[in-house]
């Protein structure tokens, strides 16, 4: 029997409901959000809101992630080529078909524009994480796509529209200057904030998605206010809307199918396949809406395909999650069988650090600590995936928390980079999952192995060091309002239950 949880449902789909109510409010009272309205959207929403969105994007970009991208450049290159080369071609073909059926010229341009947008910053990563795919690829690709999109989207649109931006008096140079001042400059400032004010950035980043979503709802509201103020209603008949809806649905299914079969033919790892599918097929509302409004300030209809595409990709992603989870389970088994074993070590891999890691792995298998499991990646022994059970009789009890350990050839002389990939609320865990722990920094010793590292982190969960907090909010609640702190921790415990069962089943209680 399926039990409907209203709170969970609203927390998951509140943004979709927000889009619906924003359009209703715009229809009821368009004067408030129109150009001449009290809200002054040209300054408050479209300019200031866009600057805030990309300032937060700049704060969230980690230089370490960009460096790690080089190691998997082939996958990222394929995704970006698909997003900025194949997608524009496919979307142009389907926009031509749509225009021939409906004669809706502006919306057909909107479909073309949709094909030039980058993949979303968070939506794709959430779906990839839920399925069990390679979340790191999804996150890194979103970072790259957001940066490339601010430069490539206007260039591609300029080329596809015959050297002019239809329906706007702005030149290409003017558009690039506007994009630089409201997008590239805030991203650069965000990076400087991350370098010089890391504590302030870590306090703000947990709320960045909520801030972005509210600004986007404001963008959607003023967009439809202007539409209803100028035209009274959208110049879109019910039949044309159904054709547009069907066209966008066909586009998404086509992109997913093309990427899936291309990965199958290329023998891409199953986890990477999931990341490629959803990064390549999804489009960013966060980046796309401001860019399109900057290029086409007076053509509201051009944003309509994006406003349909975004909620549809969320709904379609949720629908496909269970199906891809079952496929991934079978595909992983087949993949492991194909490479004849869990870990393949070649002679050229027998460096001191790798031999030490193999010894750590054998020790973990022989005598695993209670509530801890860890395994190296199939094709890279320097990257480990781990699970930690929350200690009993603590707020973290019953939690199944995922971690990523990244070693270098300097191990064990230097500590690995360790971070939680599960969402955590703890005084010594940064917003990006990084861990503030002395043995991973100034008190590291070559005698520590993987088991010791994970055991120390497990102990840290219930014994935080509030004198050196990584999360000031959690540290403050831990000291002043323990009940609220435990409530927040319980939320992360519930969210951790989506952990991949194949590794979690190795935990010894």
VOGU-3710 file (C-alpha; in Angstrom, 3 decimals, decimal comma):
1> xxxxxxxxxx> 0,000/0,000/0,000  1,423/3,392/-1,040  1,142/6,060/1,683  0,927/9,660/0,483  3,202/11,918/2,529  2,104/15,493/1,905  5,175/17,072/3,510  7,600/14,964/1,465  5,599/15,577/-1,707  5,590/19,357/-1,228
11> xxxxxxxxxx> 9,295/19,486/-0,364  10,031/17,566/-3,567  7,694/19,370/-5,977  7,230/22,813/-4,425  9,048/24,506/-7,315  6,639/23,007/-9,878  3,691/24,262/-7,841  5,469/27,616/-7,582  5,627/27,894/-11,387  1,891/27,209/-11,627
21> xxxxxxxxxx> 0,951/29,777/-8,965  3,351/32,363/-10,435  1,516/32,157/-13,746  -1,870/32,391/-11,979  -0,771/35,467/-10,008  0,554/37,079/-13,190  -2,790/36,460/-14,892  -4,756/37,940/-11,959  -2,606/41,026/-11,384  -0,110/41,607/-14,227
31> xxxxxxxxxx> 0,316/45,333/-13,517  2,499/44,745/-10,431  5,207/42,788/-12,260  5,102/44,542/-15,651  7,751/47,027/-16,797  5,830/50,016/-15,431  4,778/48,190/-12,233  5,760/48,807/-8,622  8,121/45,807/-8,642  10,417/47,446/-11,229
41> xxxxxxxxxx> 11,417/44,011/-12,619  14,067/45,361/-14,994  16,184/46,277/-11,961  14,994/44,025/-9,146  14,408/40,641/-10,817  16,101/40,625/-14,200  19,260/42,562/-13,300  19,802/42,157/-9,549  18,275/38,648/-9,507  20,509/37,481/-12,374
51> xxxxxxxxxx> 23,600/38,899/-10,675  22,733/37,059/-7,427  22,181/33,741/-9,266  25,557/33,829/-11,004  27,321/35,243/-7,941  26,162/32,141/-6,039  27,228/29,960/-8,984  30,684/31,519/-8,777  30,832/30,836/-5,035  29,891/27,175/-5,579
61> xxxxxxxxxx> 32,549/26,391/-8,214  35,499/24,570/-6,634  38,875/24,877/-8,344  39,617/21,331/-7,224  36,650/20,106/-9,260  37,901/21,852/-12,385  41,338/20,298/-11,898  39,847/16,820/-11,481  37,913/17,341/-14,712  41,155/16,937/-16,659
71> xxxxxxxxxx> 41,330/13,313/-15,531  38,003/12,512/-17,226  38,208/15,005/-20,054  36,907/12,551/-22,671  33,545/12,088/-20,947  33,139/15,829/-20,294  34,162/16,665/-23,850  31,556/14,243/-25,224  28,794/15,711/-23,029  29,658/19,307/-23,949
81> xxxxxxxxxx> 29,912/18,486/-27,673  26,502/16,841/-27,467  25,013/19,817/-25,578  26,455/22,555/-27,800  26,729/20,812/-31,182  24,311/17,881/-31,545  21,484/19,405/-29,487  21,298/22,667/-31,503  21,015/20,606/-34,709  18,271/18,309/-33,338
91> xxxxxxxxxx> 16,342/21,208/-31,785  16,570/23,206/-35,026  15,055/20,311/-36,992  12,186/19,873/-34,513  11,581/23,646/-34,304  11,216/23,710/-38,091  8,650/20,907/-37,897  6,791/22,737/-35,116  6,733/25,979/-37,100  5,379/24,217/-40,205
101> xxxxxxxxxx> 2,521/22,757/-38,113  1,585/25,830/-36,054  3,091/28,904/-37,771  4,285/30,031/-34,313  7,515/31,766/-35,322  8,567/33,175/-31,945  8,034/29,887/-30,096  9,914/27,991/-32,801  12,859/30,334/-32,109  12,415/29,471/-28,420
111> xxxxxxxxxx> 12,817/25,777/-29,277  16,018/26,579/-31,196  17,296/28,642/-28,275  16,528/25,765/-25,905  18,971/23,570/-27,807  21,869/25,945/-27,118  21,490/26,012/-23,313  23,834/24,149/-20,911  22,814/21,311/-18,610  21,384/22,290/-15,187
121> xxxxxxxxxx> 23,565/22,841/-12,129  21,577/20,704/-9,696  18,654/18,914/-11,381  20,785/16,424/-13,339  22,996/15,685/-10,316  19,938/14,956/-8,136  18,560/12,408/-10,618  21,996/10,805/-11,156  22,461/10,511/-7,383  19,001/8,963/-6,914
131> xxxxxxxxxx> 19,693/6,326/-9,575  23,203/5,556/-8,299  25,199/6,923/-11,234  28,472/8,815/-11,247  27,494/11,946/-9,330  30,979/13,461/-9,580  30,762/13,556/-13,383  27,308/15,153/-13,175  28,493/17,866/-10,785  31,690/18,651/-12,682
141> xxxxxxxxxx> 29,920/18,673/-16,038  27,313/21,109/-14,697  30,112/23,434/-13,587  31,766/23,312/-17,005  28,452/23,641/-18,845  27,404/26,707/-16,846  30,668/28,464/-17,653  30,607/27,519/-21,337  26,909/28,356/-21,681  27,386/32,018/-20,788
151> xxxxxxxxxx> 29,758/32,339/-23,747  28,557/29,740/-26,279  24,767/30,205/-26,032  24,700/33,778/-27,457  27,264/32,857/-30,119  25,297/29,780/-31,234  22,014/31,728/-31,271  23,611/34,511/-33,298  24,821/31,965/-35,866  21,544/29,987/-35,972
161> xxxxxxxxxx> 19,409/33,110/-36,427  21,378/34,311/-39,430  23,611/36,882/-37,773  20,907/38,777/-35,888  18,887/38,485/-32,709  15,310/38,463/-33,967  12,926/40,830/-32,239  15,573/42,854/-30,347  17,355/46,074/-31,207  20,541/45,040/-29,414
171> xxxxxxxxxx> 23,651/44,142/-31,415  25,713/41,045/-30,765  28,464/43,125/-29,109  25,897/44,828/-26,852  24,524/41,447/-25,792  28,025/40,126/-25,000  28,773/43,233/-22,908  25,494/42,827/-21,012  26,161/39,126/-20,405  29,689/39,892/-19,213
181> xxxxxxxxxx> 28,529/42,499/-16,689  25,609/40,496/-15,275  26,932/36,913/-15,597  30,699/36,562/-16,108  31,617/39,355/-13,684  29,448/37,966/-10,814  30,924/34,470/-11,396  34,434/35,939/-11,109  33,512/37,871/-7,956  31,984/34,682/-6,507
191> xxxxxxxxxx> 35,287/32,897/-7,065  37,123/35,690/-5,232  34,653/35,426/-2,344  35,318/31,693/-2,190  39,059/32,315/-1,923  39,087/35,229/0,531  35,875/34,676/2,548  35,477/30,869/2,715  33,643/30,853/6,073  30,971/33,287/4,866
201> xxxxxxxxxx> 30,584/31,332/1,604  30,156/28,028/3,484  27,416/29,591/5,592  25,505/30,834/2,564  25,903/27,885/0,156  23,384/25,524/1,878  20,699/28,071/0,984  21,882/28,796/-2,576  19,426/26,442/-4,319  16,475/27,914/-2,414
211> xxxxxxxxxx> 17,602/31,482/-3,247  18,064/30,582/-6,933  14,650/28,927/-7,140  12,854/31,909/-5,585  14,590/34,284/-7,986  13,576/32,015/-10,896  9,962/32,053/-9,703  10,186/35,845/-9,660  11,564/35,727/-13,209  8,696/33,515/-14,351
221> xxxxxxxxxx> 6,167/35,788/-12,631  7,397/39,013/-14,286  7,742/37,257/-17,645  4,066/36,290/-17,651  3,049/39,656/-16,154  4,550/41,344/-19,198  2,887/38,807/-21,507  -0,595/39,239/-20,012  -0,158/43,030/-19,826  0,790/43,333/-23,485
231> xxxxxxxxxx> -1,369/40,646/-25,071  -4,073/39,877/-22,507  -3,229/36,189/-22,905  -0,607/34,034/-24,563  -0,867/33,934/-28,327  -1,058/30,158/-28,147  -4,153/28,102/-28,922  -4,889/24,896/-27,062  -4,037/22,792/-30,145  -0,732/24,633/-30,598
241> xxxxxxxxxx> 0,076/24,148/-26,922  -0,544/20,395/-27,218  1,733/20,290/-30,265  4,414/22,252/-28,366  4,071/19,993/-25,311  4,338/16,883/-27,493  7,337/18,301/-29,394  9,252/18,960/-26,170  8,364/15,520/-24,776  9,572/13,886/-28,003
251> xxxxxxxxxx> 12,811/15,914/-27,803  13,559/14,711/-24,268  12,778/11,055/-24,991  14,833/11,236/-28,208  17,847/12,734/-26,412  17,723/10,096/-23,660  17,406/7,275/-26,207  20,256/8,588/-28,398  22,602/9,000/-25,435  21,699/5,609/-23,953
261> xxxxxxxxxx> 22,323/3,646/-27,139  25,482/5,642/-27,930  26,894/4,735/-24,498  25,925/1,101/-25,006  27,687/0,963/-28,355  30,766/2,680/-26,919  30,913/0,318/-23,894  30,780/3,168/-21,367  30,730/2,144/-17,691  27,145/1,861/-16,348
271> xxxxxxxxxx> 27,614/4,559/-13,667  29,057/6,961/-16,231  26,246/6,156/-18,671  23,641/7,456/-16,190  25,560/10,722/-15,747  25,979/11,198/-19,502  22,275/10,558/-20,219  20,903/13,122/-17,780  23,628/15,740/-18,242  23,257/15,591/-22,001
281> xxxxxxxxxx> 19,440/15,614/-22,143  18,562/18,237/-19,511  18,629/22,022/-19,895  19,265/24,678/-17,262  16,484/27,032/-16,227  18,837/28,786/-13,778  21,294/29,808/-16,505  18,898/29,747/-19,461  16,174/32,095/-18,245  18,466/35,070/-17,507
291> xxxxxxxxxx> 20,452/34,573/-20,733  17,342/34,431/-22,940  15,809/37,442/-21,200  19,014/39,399/-21,746  19,106/38,522/-25,456  15,338/38,769/-26,121  14,028/41,285/-23,554  10,818/42,001/-25,480  10,033/38,512/-26,822  8,373/36,753/-23,911
301> xxxxxxxxxx> 7,175/33,838/-26,072  10,759/32,675/-26,648  11,048/31,570/-23,002  7,872/29,427/-23,069  9,560/26,231/-24,407  12,119/26,445/-21,568  9,346/26,939/-18,990  7,731/23,715/-20,258  11,002/21,812/-20,697  12,215/22,335/-17,111
311> xxxxxxxxxx> 9,272/20,824/-15,157  8,942/18,091/-17,775  12,567/16,993/-17,286  11,981/16,813/-13,509  8,834/14,693/-13,928  10,431/12,471/-16,589  13,555/12,048/-14,440  11,464/10,898/-11,466  9,517/8,506/-13,697  12,682/6,938/-15,125
321> xxxxxxxxxx> 14,569/6,704/-11,808  13,184/3,289/-10,803  13,644/1,859/-14,283  17,245/3,018/-14,559  17,985/1,738/-11,037  16,958/-1,769/-12,131  18,953/-1,450/-15,354  22,003/-0,182/-13,468  21,926/-3,135/-11,066  21,945/-5,650/-13,930
331> xxxxxxxxxx> 24,452/-3,638/-15,982  26,902/-3,433/-13,071  26,740/-7,182/-12,578  27,428/-7,724/-16,271  30,242/-5,162/-16,208  31,942/-6,778/-13,219  31,613/-10,176/-14,840  33,107/-8,841/-18,061  36,249/-7,529/-16,398  36,541/-10,784/-14,405
341> xxxxxxxxxx> 36,747/-9,446/-10,905  36,143/-6,453/-8,775  39,604/-4,936/-8,968  42,140/-5,513/-11,738  45,737/-4,736/-10,889  48,361/-4,631/-13,576  52,130/-4,650/-13,130  52,403/-0,986/-14,009  50,032/-0,235/-11,129  52,323/-1,750/-8,489
351> xxxxxxxxxx> 53,553/1,516/-6,989  54,129/1,800/-3,200  50,920/3,775/-2,670  48,791/1,310/-4,647  50,334/-1,690/-2,906  49,613/-0,050/0,439  46,000/0,580/-0,605  45,643/-3,073/-1,598  46,904/-4,040/1,851  44,367/-1,648/3,426
361> xxxxxxxxxx> 41,599/-3,220/1,349  42,548/-6,757/2,336  42,638/-5,723/5,996  39,163/-4,189/5,676  37,830/-7,405/4,173  39,513/-9,531/6,816  38,530/-7,471/9,869  36,030/-4,724/9,008  35,221/-2,238/11,798  31,600/-2,175/12,948
371> xxxxxxxxxx> 29,395/-0,006/10,768  32,020/0,693/8,110  32,487/-0,494/4,514  34,787/0,750/1,752  35,904/-0,430/-1,691  38,148/1,035/-4,391  36,681/1,976/-7,756  36,716/-0,745/-10,387  39,223/1,016/-12,622  41,137/3,271/-10,230
381> xxxxxxxxxx> 42,398/2,051/-6,858  43,212/5,655/-5,861  39,486/6,465/-5,618  37,438/4,750/-2,898  33,739/4,757/-2,073  32,775/4,232/1,554  29,735/3,927/3,812  29,507/4,737/7,505  26,610/3,788/9,766  25,663/6,433/12,309
391> xxxxxxxxxx> 26,782/5,414/15,829  24,120/3,829/18,065  22,406/5,928/20,748  23,257/9,147/18,910  21,205/11,463/16,663  23,037/9,895/13,695  21,799/6,373/14,524  20,381/4,439/11,522  22,029/6,857/9,080  23,909/5,353/6,127
401> xxxxxxxxxx> 26,348/8,027/5,024  28,384/7,889/1,823  31,935/9,190/1,485  34,469/9,614/-1,308  38,184/9,094/-0,584  40,721/10,297/-3,155  44,332/9,191/-2,690  47,491/10,298/-4,459  50,738/8,531/-5,201  52,097/10,219/-2,046
411> xxxxxxxxxx> 49,956/8,021/0,221  50,607/7,028/3,014  53,047/9,905/3,498  50,226/12,354/2,798  46,541/11,967/3,762  43,771/11,410/1,214  41,073/13,935/0,366  37,899/12,770/2,114  34,404/14,214/1,835  30,829/13,159/2,440
421> xxxxxxxxxx> 28,740/12,750/-0,700  25,623/12,295/1,442  24,083/15,497/2,741  25,392/16,183/6,251  24,571/18,619/9,045  27,514/18,554/11,457  29,739/21,201/13,073  32,873/19,784/11,396  31,500/19,114/7,890  31,597/21,848/5,241
431> xxxxxxxxxx> 28,697/22,547/2,896  30,500/20,702/0,066  31,033/17,606/2,262  34,643/18,343/3,201  35,644/17,232/6,703  37,533/19,302/9,280  39,466/16,576/11,116  42,971/16,890/12,545  44,261/13,501/11,312  43,407/14,537/7,756
441> xxxxxxxxxx> 45,427/17,732/8,154  48,224/18,625/10,557  48,149/15,432/12,650  48,381/12,909/9,843  50,653/9,910/10,298  51,676/7,247/7,715  50,542/4,620/10,227  46,890/5,541/9,618  45,095/3,315/7,104  41,652/3,473/5,489
451> xxxxxxxxxx> 40,075/1,701/8,442  41,532/4,212/10,922  40,400/7,168/8,816  36,792/5,972/8,589  36,679/4,970/12,262  37,846/8,455/13,257  35,195/10,057/11,059  32,524/7,783/12,551  33,583/8,856/16,063  33,563/12,504/15,003
461> xxxxxxxxxx> 29,841/12,312/14,218  28,867/12,245/17,899  31,971/13,992/19,234  32,244/17,218/17,221  34,977/19,764/17,774  32,911/22,953/18,123  36,018/25,061/18,787  37,003/24,677/15,116  33,697/24,564/13,223  33,293/24,053/9,496
471> xxxxxxxxxx> 29,543/24,660/9,768  28,917/27,585/12,129  25,158/27,088/12,164  25,477/23,440/13,237  28,077/24,339/15,875  25,881/27,095/17,289  22,807/24,833/17,463  24,867/22,043/19,036  25,857/24,400/21,870  22,686/26,435/22,341
481> xxxxxxxxxx> 19,726/24,426/21,030  20,490/20,705/21,104  16,885/19,731/20,300  16,849/21,704/17,038  20,314/20,358/16,189  19,136/16,761/16,617  16,063/17,510/14,523  18,248/18,743/11,652  20,497/15,690/12,006  17,482/13,336/11,835
491> xxxxxxxxxx> 16,563/14,941/8,510  19,975/14,061/7,061  19,635/10,532/8,460  16,374/10,061/6,538  17,927/11,480/3,377  20,843/9,046/3,663  18,607/6,005/3,218  18,939/6,244/-0,567  22,403/4,693/-0,236  23,379/2,072/-2,808
501> xxxxxxxxx> 22,541/-1,346/-1,319  25,415/-3,288/-2,921  28,000/-1,600/-0,699  25,740/-0,906/2,282  25,058/-4,648/2,543  28,742/-5,161/3,427  28,389/-3,170/6,651  28,896/-5,152/9,834  26,699/-3,891/12,682
//
